[in-house]
């Protein structure tokens, strides 16, 4: 695995998150809590943006981002534009930091002890991708449970990943 591969997939997921936020029928719907579900789409979007901005931006890239994890779960009625701005900031961190990682960084220990453990940087970044996908799926289902849902946002689009050969490479 390479930092570029992780960067490409996380950037795609962040762009999908922005589309999910846009696809809610209103700012208020982003914050609606559905019976049987703990978090709103807005809460999860803030959490994902904060998570990436902290673990990739602040820890690996030393961007100066200061995370307020409790606020990610406590804030309500944040306008969509602000939520999307945080997602865009996280995307900028992913693009910059993962494209500029020094050689050997993925093989090194992640610079922060997590849950009392020292993990490899590559292993932790793969965990971040899986964590992001888990919550992104929750956001998609949350949005679809609300009245006036607007269908798909093109999640997991293979067309957003670079091809090794041109578009006409399939037999057939």
PECOR-V362123 format. One record per helix or strand of 3 or more residues. SS is the DSSP state (H for helix, E for strand). FROM is the first residue (numbers start at 0). TO is the last residue. If there is no record, write none. Layout:
SS FROM TO
SS FROM TO
This chain:
H 2 22
H 26 29
H 40 60
H 68 73
H 79 98
H 120 144
H 157 159
